[in-house]
Amino acid sequence: MEQSKPVLIMGGSGQAGANTATILRRWHPTLPLTIAGRDLDRAQRVADELGAATAVTIDLRRRDLGLPADHNYSAVVAALWDNRLNGLRYAQHHGLPYLSISSGLLDIAPEVVASGQRAGAAPILVASHCFAGILVLATLDSAREFDRIDTIRISAVLDETDTGGPAGIADMQRLAAAPSGGLVRRDGVFTWVTGPEAQVGVPSVDGTVLPGQILAFLDVPSLALATGAPNVLFEFAVGETASRRRGEPASTEVRIDLEGTDPTGAPLSTSCSLVHPAGQRPLTALGVALGVERLLGLRGEAVAPGIHTPEALLDPAYVVERMVEIGTTFVGARGGS
């Protein structure tokens, strides 16, 4: 499907937005892009590097985002926290697909309500998962060999030198300070954990255990409801990754542990670790780019109006293929239990 109108990337000059634009440009060389930010010079530099891109300034306090009335777009991407939901309202008003990545589990309530009130206005992709849903899809790919999954445990380590730009750091602080603590699913019940109960040791790929906590990531309900697993938790730590302990650049590490039964009814457990040597930015950008590609019908059919999540739109095997393509390494071990 050829697109003549540009994709508006709010926060497009930030790390997540600029990396997303770079991936989209590589996949779809003729796809027009508009890099939107508060600093026009910075946005213009990103646009110039991309080619076939323009730059604009936006004002998130305004319902029209401060954009001229004659500007037309094919989609709106919020690569930052759309805290007043004016980006969403703009997309709904113009009937454009919308994707957000920074709302967090608690913050999506207004987003879901706004989407539900005008369910037929536009397709809304809620992708405020860790790395924009990448880990959910990688986990679902690992789950293919199970007949029943009883437990999912995700353990992610973000290097302390790789917390992103100012917007990314603010998002992380906001999520970590959420008053309701972390969210898990236990025996089929979604449960909030706080205080010492939320403090955990998170294993790095070299066996080092880092202090971390259970956070309220959207990955938990996405995985629980997609697989039916009654026990799901997401552990997260910020510290020194294994690569940096070896004197190499900071990486991002994630361990995925699954327990359940195979098609014969025999107990089955798997453990898979994935590492990206360039840290979290490539994975987040990939997740956003995959969502944009799907929303626009650049791969598969265009998405119908309504609220969607990454696992409802994307094929796990295709996502893992793209993850490997950008340099993600998977190391898996299987064993019966």
C-alpha positions as MATLAB code, in Angstrom:
seq = 'MEQSKPVLIMGGSGQAGANTATILRRWHPTLPLTIAGRDLDRAQRVADELGAATAVTIDLRRRDLGLPADHNYSAVVAALWDNRLNGLRYAQHHGLPYLSISSGLLDIAPEVVASGQRAGAAPILVASHCFAGILVLATLDSAREFDRIDTIRISAVLDETDTGGPAGIADMQRLAAAPSGGLVRRDGVFTWVTGPEAQVGVPSVDGTVLPGQILAFLDVPSLALATGAPNVLFEFAVGETASRRRGEPASTEVRIDLEGTDPTGAPLSTSCSLVHPAGQRPLTALGVALGVERLLGLRGEAVAPGIHTPEALLDPAYVVERMVEIGTTFVGARGGS';
ca = [
       0.000    0.000    0.000;
       1.615    3.261   -1.144;
       1.435    6.220    1.213;
       1.473    9.786   -0.137;
       0.872   11.498    3.208;
       3.598   11.554    5.860;
       3.627    9.768    9.180;
       3.694   12.373   11.945;
       6.203   11.290   14.611;
       5.709   13.364   17.746;
       9.012   13.407   19.585;
      10.675   12.379   16.342;
      13.937   14.106   17.204;
      14.291   12.155   20.455;
      16.028    8.802   20.715;
      12.984    6.561   20.288;
      11.425    8.711   17.576;
      14.592    9.222   15.546;
      15.491    5.535   15.677;
      11.961    4.604   14.622;
      12.178    6.975   11.674;
      15.502    5.446   10.646;
      14.043    1.932   10.601;
      10.971    3.033    8.665;
      13.171    4.790    6.139;
      15.247    1.622    5.658;
      12.182   -0.592    5.215;
      10.130    1.849    3.143;
      12.428    4.319    1.324;
       9.574    6.310   -0.206;
       7.389    6.581    2.909;
       7.061   10.300    3.761;
       7.863   11.183    7.369;
       7.346   14.335    9.417;
       9.625   14.799   12.410;
       7.785   16.803   15.060;
       9.419   18.322   18.119;
       9.667   21.456   20.219;
      13.072   22.362   18.748;
      12.640   22.912   15.013;
      16.379   22.996   14.275;
      16.907   19.638   15.934;
      13.908   18.136   14.162;
      15.146   19.515   10.848;
      18.553   17.885   11.329;
      16.888   14.505   11.818;
      14.672   15.079    8.772;
      17.642   16.073    6.616;
      19.522   12.907    7.575;
      16.519   10.747    6.679;
      15.614   12.268    3.352;
      12.002   12.404    2.094;
      11.149   13.930    5.457;
       9.971   17.271    6.781;
      10.192   18.905   10.189;
       7.578   20.789   12.219;
       7.158   22.089   15.733;
       4.238   20.903   17.859;
       2.570   22.112   21.018;
       1.122   19.230   23.053;
      -0.996   21.715   25.008;
      -3.111   22.486   21.943;
      -5.794   20.220   20.509;
      -4.566   20.999   17.003;
      -0.948   20.428   18.159;
      -0.172   23.865   16.762;
      -0.128   22.420   13.245;
      -1.464   24.325   10.226;
      -4.942   23.239    9.166;
      -3.742   22.316    5.672;
      -1.198   19.753    6.915;
      -2.316   16.184    6.220;
      -0.869   12.963    7.646;
      -1.341    9.215    7.318;
      -0.737    8.322   10.989;
       0.268    9.849   14.330;
       3.011    8.280   16.446;
       3.485    9.451   20.035;
       7.147    8.639   20.692;
       6.787   10.610   23.924;
       4.205   10.900   26.672;
       1.074   12.410   25.130;
       0.161   13.691   28.580;
      -2.855   15.755   27.525;
      -3.944   13.233   24.878;
      -4.046   15.973   22.270;
      -2.089   13.759   19.885;
      -4.759   11.086   20.278;
      -7.563   13.624   19.861;
      -5.875   14.982   16.734;
      -5.661   11.474   15.265;
      -9.314   10.766   16.078;
     -10.470   14.076   14.633;
      -8.699   13.333   11.348;
      -9.445    9.582   11.327;
      -5.758    8.624   11.516;
      -4.108    5.542   13.057;
      -2.452    6.411   16.387;
       0.312    4.638   18.298;
       1.555    5.465   21.802;
       4.424    3.980   23.806;
       4.814    6.021   27.001;
       1.499    5.909   28.832;
       2.260    3.090   31.258;
      -0.264    0.713   32.802;
      -1.921    3.325   35.022;
      -1.750    6.135   32.474;
      -3.577    4.201   29.761;
      -6.914    4.600   31.577;
      -7.672    8.031   30.041;
      -6.291    6.793   26.726;
      -8.588    3.755   26.719;
     -11.600    5.827   27.742;
     -10.915    8.398   25.025;
     -10.539    5.601   22.494;
     -13.674    3.826   23.684;
     -15.784    6.962   23.504;
     -14.991    7.221   19.784;
     -14.245    3.597   18.968;
     -15.027    4.029   15.294;
     -12.908    7.132   14.777;
      -9.473    5.581   14.260;
      -7.333    2.510   15.009;
      -5.439    3.037   18.274;
      -2.398    0.880   19.035;
      -1.653    0.906   22.756;
       2.017   -0.102   22.815;
       3.206    1.238   26.171;
       4.799   -2.124   26.895;
       8.480   -2.638   27.578;
      10.255   -1.930   24.269;
       6.888   -1.158   22.631;
       5.669   -4.768   22.829;
       8.765   -6.528   21.496;
       9.126   -8.751   24.570;
       5.498   -9.842   24.465;
       5.927  -11.042   20.882;
       9.263  -12.743   21.612;
       7.665  -14.549   24.561;
       4.703  -15.676   22.472;
       7.118  -17.059   19.891;
       8.871  -19.074   22.621;
       5.495  -20.305   23.860;
       4.593  -22.054   20.601;
       5.851  -25.455   21.756;
       3.627  -25.447   24.855;
       0.145  -26.876   25.069;
      -0.480  -25.141   28.397;
       1.530  -22.409   30.101;
       1.386  -22.131   33.864;
       4.067  -19.526   34.595;
       5.729  -16.709   32.674;
       8.627  -14.818   34.222;
      10.310  -11.976   32.362;
      13.558  -10.620   33.824;
      14.927   -7.521   32.085;
      18.141   -5.629   32.798;
      18.667   -2.113   31.477;
      22.153   -0.691   31.776;
      22.380    2.333   34.044;
      24.189    4.229   31.270;
      21.408    3.460   28.773;
      18.296    5.006   30.283;
      17.611    7.132   27.198;
      17.194   10.851   26.685;
      15.341   13.275   28.965;
      11.914   11.991   27.908;
      12.895    8.364   28.408;
      14.371    9.059   31.832;
      11.233   10.934   32.877;
       9.070    8.026   31.716;
      11.134    5.526   33.685;
      10.953    7.618   36.849;
       7.196    8.051   36.434;
       6.602    4.320   35.974;
       8.843    3.359   38.894;
       7.081    5.852   41.184;
       3.571    4.646   40.348;
       1.736    4.548   43.714;
       0.129    1.146   43.137;
       3.478   -0.659   42.834;
       4.005   -3.636   40.567;
       1.433   -5.868   38.897;
       1.573   -9.662   38.777;
      -0.878  -12.402   38.002;
      -1.114  -15.088   40.681;
      -3.369  -18.087   40.358;
      -5.298  -16.243   37.682;
      -5.815  -13.059   39.717;
      -4.178   -9.742   38.801;
      -2.563   -8.512   42.018;
      -0.690   -5.371   43.037;
       2.548   -5.857   45.001;
       4.280   -3.111   46.947;
       7.156   -2.549   49.341;
       9.457   -5.483   50.088;
       7.216   -7.848   48.142;
       7.971   -5.915   44.967;
      11.740   -6.000   45.517;
      13.435   -8.865   43.669;
      16.807  -10.064   42.462;
      17.010   -9.950   38.672;
      19.472  -12.341   36.990;
      21.860  -11.032   34.351;
      22.928  -13.288   31.479;
      26.272  -14.022   33.171;
      24.595  -15.147   36.402;
      25.077  -11.919   38.326;
      21.946  -10.998   40.283;
      21.033   -7.316   40.358;
      18.616   -5.634   42.765;
      15.386   -4.844   40.979;
      11.656   -4.619   41.373;
       8.402   -5.857   39.930;
       6.885   -3.111   37.791;
       3.417   -2.525   36.403;
       4.184   -3.154   32.749;
       1.445   -3.770   30.198;
       3.374   -6.910   29.267;
       1.822   -8.693   32.263;
      -1.861   -8.491   31.225;
      -0.943   -8.879   27.542;
       0.915  -12.138   28.157;
      -1.531  -13.435   30.752;
      -4.554  -12.937   28.527;
      -2.846  -14.026   25.302;
      -1.600  -17.327   26.766;
      -4.024  -18.011   29.612;
      -1.076  -18.359   32.002;
      -2.335  -17.979   35.594;
       1.066  -16.790   36.879;
       2.895  -13.915   35.184;
       5.420  -11.408   36.488;
       7.865   -8.901   35.027;
      11.055   -8.136   36.940;
      13.156   -5.132   36.016;
      16.570   -3.912   37.100;
      18.749   -0.957   36.163;
      22.449   -1.588   36.684;
      25.630   -2.758   35.017;
      24.924   -5.273   32.253;
      27.135   -8.288   31.592;
      28.638   -6.720   28.475;
      29.848   -3.668   30.377;
      31.318   -5.868   33.091;
      33.403   -7.398   30.277;
      34.569   -3.945   29.245;
      32.212   -3.744   26.255;
      29.461   -1.193   25.483;
      26.210   -1.314   27.432;
      23.659   -3.849   26.238;
      20.082   -4.774   27.095;
      19.407   -8.240   28.507;
      16.138  -10.088   28.939;
      15.501  -13.588   30.237;
      12.210  -15.333   29.450;
      11.279  -18.324   31.635;
       8.219  -20.438   30.799;
       6.720  -23.409   32.622;
       3.816  -25.608   31.603;
       3.137  -28.771   29.638;
       3.847  -29.954   26.111;
       1.218  -31.382   23.712;
       1.612  -34.844   25.315;
       0.830  -33.465   28.769;
       4.417  -33.843   30.005;
       5.941  -31.049   32.108;
       7.951  -28.580   30.045;
      10.107  -25.611   31.007;
      12.137  -23.329   28.787;
      14.538  -20.483   29.411;
      15.573  -18.083   26.685;
      17.781  -15.007   26.955;
      17.923  -12.229   24.408;
      20.577   -9.535   24.230;
      20.973   -6.473   22.075;
      24.510   -5.082   22.094;
      23.355   -1.508   21.436;
      20.942   -1.338   24.374;
      17.254   -0.562   24.560;
      16.878    2.021   21.787;
      16.956   -0.354   18.797;
      14.388   -2.669   20.388;
      11.962    0.118   21.278;
      12.322    1.688   17.842;
      11.735   -1.679   16.195;
       8.549   -2.188   18.182;
       7.216    1.199   17.108;
       8.213    0.709   13.471;
       6.490   -2.677   13.356;
       3.337   -1.106   14.750;
       3.378    1.735   12.208;
       3.993   -0.692    9.351;
       0.984   -2.753   10.410;
      -1.330    0.192   11.118;
      -0.743    1.628    7.658;
      -1.212   -1.681    5.880;
       2.380   -1.650    4.622;
       2.458   -5.276    5.753;
      -0.913   -6.978    5.745;
      -4.239   -5.203    5.666;
      -4.772   -1.775    7.155;
      -6.074   -2.005   10.729;
      -9.742   -1.345   11.504;
     -10.788    1.393   13.968;
     -10.749    0.414   17.632;
      -8.255   -0.283   20.411;
      -5.464   -2.733   19.641;
      -2.364   -4.153   21.347;
       0.855   -5.328   19.654;
       0.142   -9.038   20.125;
      -3.248   -8.623   18.459;
      -1.710   -7.212   15.283;
       1.769   -8.678   14.876;
       3.008  -12.183   14.101;
       5.515  -13.371   16.743;
       7.731  -15.231   14.254;
       7.980  -12.168   12.009;
       8.841   -9.944   14.978;
      11.621  -12.305   16.108;
      12.944  -12.379   12.546;
      13.143   -8.591   12.560;
      14.760   -8.617   16.018;
      17.540  -10.875   14.761;
      17.896   -8.695   11.682;
      18.762   -5.647   13.832;
      21.330   -7.528   15.887;
      19.420   -9.221   18.710;
      21.022  -12.456   19.915;
      18.873  -15.275   21.300;
      20.283  -17.998   23.528;
      17.805  -20.679   24.579;
      17.871  -23.776   26.743;
      15.098  -26.331   27.097;
      14.485  -28.885   29.782;
      11.644  -30.970   31.135;
      10.696  -30.527   34.757;
];
